[in-house]
Amino acid sequence: MKRILFAIFTLICLTSSAQDSFFQYPTPPESIEGFYPRCNYIVEHFWDRCEMKNAFSSKVKFKKAFNDYVSFAIYAGKDTVFASIDNLIDRVSKQPKNLVTLGLIAEECLYCDSAELYSEELYYPFAKAIAFSKKVSQAEKARFARQEKILANSQVGMVAPDFSFVMPDEQKSNFGQHKGCRTILMFSDPNCDDCRMLFVRLSADFNMRQLIEKGQIRFVAINPGEADNDWKMAVKDFPATWIVGASEEVEEYFDLENLPATYYLDSEQKILSKTIDSNKLLEMFRMLNTSLNQN
């Protein structure tokens, strides 16, 4: 609701005659009615009056404009948004330094802990453009190439990458071996307060316990780090029905910027959804268990 109110307020500002922005933003014609269609128009034409050759002379002003842009992108149609992003990247790509600057601004606005709007989906085209650019040096594209690889491998609809992990008893296993039913794959850190609170809620959840016992779901909890003594102590009271491990390689395959990170996979480990919050996760367990009990 706060985002919608902010976007409506910004829409009023954008369509006002007094424009005090970095460049002149688009004004939707009066013939376009409704909040969402007007957002579509703004996103589609947002950068039309921006002179890209000189736009990066003030990174602060460009970042402000970029934040305004993404505040409307979340309310515009998906096809419109990604066509607009592709057009923006195409215009900037002729200047490799500006392309890298655009990527850094996109990362700050969309893909870091302090981002006002965290969105892997919107950030991915920027990382991909730099990662595959022939004009950007290997040193400058390295961070973006790593991000592109991670995001490409962990998007909804993709099969989750295989990885090895060490269990608390020091046995080794591979995630790819654990197929056959739906899986909740959760990455966490023993030093993360949110992770500890979530595990307490999950271990006490009746529906989750029943679903695991019935073989309807599998719960895999992975620490993206070393299988050291601190981790072993942190997980020693986890339910025996959970698959628990530590892996130092998972950061090469999954987006772990924010922990806990949760992936919901089908029986063939295809990613159905990700970044599920605890309330939605527990509600999903309740609905699934209720459905199975009724059948």
URNORLIN-V906485 format. One record per backbone hydrogen bond with DSSP energy under -0.5 kcal/mol. CO is the residue of the C=O (numbers start at 1). NH is the residue of the N-H. E is the energy in kcal/mol with one decimal. If there is no record, write none. Layout:
# URNORLIN-V906485
((CO;NH;E) (CO;NH;E))
This chain:
# URNORLIN-V906485
((1;5;-2.5) (2;6;-2.5) (3;7;-2.8) (4;8;-2.7) (5;9;-2.4) (6;10;-2.8) (7;11;-2.6) (8;12;-2.0) (9;13;-2.0) (10;14;-3.1) (11;15;-2.0) (13;16;-0.8) (17;19;-0.9) (18;20;-0.6) (23;25;-0.5) (26;28;-0.5) (29;32;-1.8) (31;33;-0.8) (34;38;-1.6) (35;39;-2.0) (36;40;-2.3) (37;41;-2.0) (38;42;-2.3) (39;43;-2.7) (40;44;-2.5) (41;45;-2.0) (42;46;-0.9) (43;46;-0.5) (45;48;-1.6) (47;50;-1.5) (49;51;-0.6) (50;52;-1.1) (51;54;-1.1) (51;55;-1.0) (52;56;-0.5) (54;57;-1.7) (55;58;-0.7) (58;62;-2.3) (59;63;-2.5) (60;64;-1.9) (61;65;-2.2) (62;66;-2.7) (63;67;-2.6) (64;68;-2.0) (65;69;-2.3) (66;70;-2.5) (67;71;-1.6) (68;72;-0.7) (69;72;-1.1) (69;73;-1.5) (70;74;-1.3) (72;75;-1.8) (72;76;-0.7) (73;76;-0.8) (77;81;-2.5) (78;82;-2.4) (79;83;-2.0) (80;84;-2.1) (81;85;-2.5) (82;86;-2.3) (83;87;-2.0) (84;88;-2.4) (85;89;-2.7) (86;90;-2.4) (87;91;-2.0) (88;92;-1.8) (89;93;-2.5) (92;95;-2.3) (94;96;-0.6) (95;99;-2.2) (96;100;-2.1) (97;101;-2.1) (98;102;-2.9) (99;103;-2.2) (100;104;-2.3) (101;105;-2.4) (102;106;-2.8) (103;107;-2.5) (104;108;-2.2) (105;109;-2.2) (106;110;-2.2) (107;111;-2.4) (109;117;-1.1) (110;119;-2.5) (112;115;-1.9) (117;119;-0.6) (119;123;-1.8) (120;124;-2.5) (121;125;-0.6) (123;126;-1.2) (123;127;-1.7) (124;128;-2.7) (125;129;-2.1) (126;130;-1.8) (127;131;-2.5) (128;132;-1.9) (130;133;-1.1) (137;141;-2.1) (138;142;-1.0) (141;145;-2.9) (142;146;-2.1) (143;147;-1.9) (144;148;-2.8) (145;149;-2.0) (146;150;-2.2) (147;151;-2.9) (148;152;-2.6) (149;153;-1.6) (150;154;-1.0) (152;155;-0.5) (155;158;-2.1) (158;271;-3.3) (163;175;-3.0) (165;173;-2.4) (166;246;-2.1) (167;170;-2.8) (171;167;-3.1) (173;165;-2.6) (174;177;-1.5) (175;178;-1.9) (177;179;-1.2) (182;218;-2.0) (183;185;-0.7) (183;265;-2.9) (184;186;-0.6) (184;220;-2.9) (185;263;-2.8) (186;222;-3.1) (187;260;-0.7) (187;261;-1.9) (188;224;-0.7) (189;192;-2.4) (191;193;-0.6) (192;196;-2.1) (193;197;-2.4) (194;198;-2.1) (195;199;-2.3) (196;200;-1.8) (197;201;-1.9) (198;202;-2.6) (199;203;-2.6) (200;204;-1.1) (202;205;-1.3) (204;206;-0.5) (205;209;-1.9) (206;210;-2.4) (207;211;-2.4) (208;212;-2.2) (209;213;-2.4) (210;214;-2.3) (211;216;-2.6) (211;217;-1.1) (212;215;-1.2) (216;182;-0.8) (218;184;-2.9) (218;220;-0.6) (219;221;-0.5) (219;243;-2.8) (220;186;-3.1) (220;222;-0.6) (221;245;-2.4) (222;188;-2.1) (222;224;-0.6) (223;225;-2.5) (223;247;-2.6) (226;228;-1.9) (228;232;-2.2) (229;233;-2.4) (230;234;-1.9) (231;235;-1.6) (232;236;-0.5) (233;236;-0.6) (235;238;-1.8) (239;242;-1.7) (242;244;-0.7) (243;221;-2.8) (245;223;-2.5) (246;166;-2.7) (249;252;-1.9) (250;253;-1.8) (250;254;-2.4) (254;256;-0.9) (261;187;-2.7) (262;275;-2.1) (263;185;-2.9) (263;265;-0.6) (264;272;-3.2) (264;273;-1.4) (265;183;-1.9) (266;269;-2.1) (267;180;-2.0) (269;160;-3.1) (270;266;-2.1) (270;272;-0.5) (271;157;-2.7) (273;264;-2.8) (277;281;-2.2) (278;282;-2.6) (279;283;-2.1) (280;284;-2.2) (281;285;-2.0) (282;286;-2.1) (283;287;-2.6) (284;288;-2.4) (285;289;-2.5) (286;290;-2.5) (287;291;-2.3) (288;292;-2.1) (289;293;-2.1) (290;294;-1.4) (291;295;-1.0))
